[in-house]
Amino acid sequence: MRDEKISELLENNMNDVYACTRVWSAWSYNTMSLDDFLPFKEDDELIADFKEFLDKKNTVTIDDLVEFFENYEGYYNEDIENNFESHCFHDDYLEYSNLEDMAEEINTLKQAEKKTNRRRAKP
């Protein structure tokens, strides 16, 4: 699956989920800024790991997605520009993510890729 498709999946199903690029204690030193939060859909390392994870699976379940994302620290904030100063970040970001739709979309894309690959393989 292409990186662009993975970014699109993350945008569609985890749009307001961010990775914090600093230790959380930076809040107590008043040094945390918006620049310290990266949307999951723009996290190159996460995208590469997710691509590798998906390439190993024939189909993906919600449990598979939970297992994968539990290895990543993320924070949900539905309006980070306006809610940043209020520290309105939720570390239970999977509760705010649409994993059911994500799994369905991934499996649909995987089926389409299989069909395309089979057509290409025919002489």
N, C-alpha and C positions, 0 to 999 in steps of 0.2 A: 504494500500500500504506500502511495506517495506521501511525502511529508506535508504537502498542501492539503491533501484529504484529511490527514490526521489533525492538522491545525483547524480545519473546518469542523471536524467532529468535536474538538474541544471547544471551539467557539459556540457551536450550536447547543451543546449540552453542559458546558461548564463555563459559560461566558463571564461570570463574575467571580471566578476563582483565581487566586493569585498565589504565587510562590514568593516568600519573603527571602530576600537575598542576604539578610543580616540576622544576627542573633536577636531574639525577641527582647532581650534586656536593653537594647538600644533605645527603646521607648523611655526607660527611666532616666536616660541621659539627654532626652530631648533632641536626639540626633537622627531619629527615623524620619524619612521623607517619602513622598510618593515614588521617587526614583528607586526606592528599595523594594518595590513590589512589581513583579513581572507576571502578566497574565499567563496562565498555563498554556494558552494557544501560541505564545511567543517563546516558550522555554525550550530551546534547542535540545538540551539534554533530555528533558522529559519526552519530547517528540521522538527522538532517536530511540530511547528505551521503549516507548510505547509501540513504535514501529517493529522493533525486534520482538517484543512480546506478542504482537498480533500476528507476525509472520510465523510464529510457532504454533498457532492455533488454527484448527479447521473451522470451528465456530466459537463464538464468545458468549458467555453467560454473564448475568449481572454479578454473580459470585466471582467470576474471573476478573471483572473490572474492579470490584471492591478489593480483591487480593492485590491487584497491581497498584491501585491508587493509595492503598494503605501505606505503601512504602514512600509516599511523597507527602511532605508537610505542605499544606495549602490552607488558604483562608478565603472564606466567602465574604464579599462585601458588595452589595448590590449597586452602590453608587460611591465608589472610592474617592472620586474628586470632592464630593460634598460631605462624605462621612469620614474622611480620613482623620480629622482632628478629634472626632468623637470616639476613636478606637473601636469602631463598630465592625470588628472582624470576628468571624465565627470559624473556629478550627474544626468544626464538624461539617466541613464543606461537602462531603458526600451526601448529606441530608438535603442539600440544596441543588444537587446535580441530578440530571435526568439520565440515570444509568440504563433504565429500561429502553428508552428510545435510542441511546447510544449503542447498546448491544444489538438492537434490531438493525440499525443503520450499518453497523460494521458487518454483520452477517449478510446483509443485502449486497454490500460492496464486494465482499469476499466471493459470493456466488457469481456476481457479474465478472469478476476477475478470472474465476475458474472457467467460465464459458468462453471468455475472450482467449484465454490461453489454450483451451481445447481447439478452438477454431484456427488459431495460429499453427497448432501442431499438425493439423490435417494437411496432407499434401495436395 
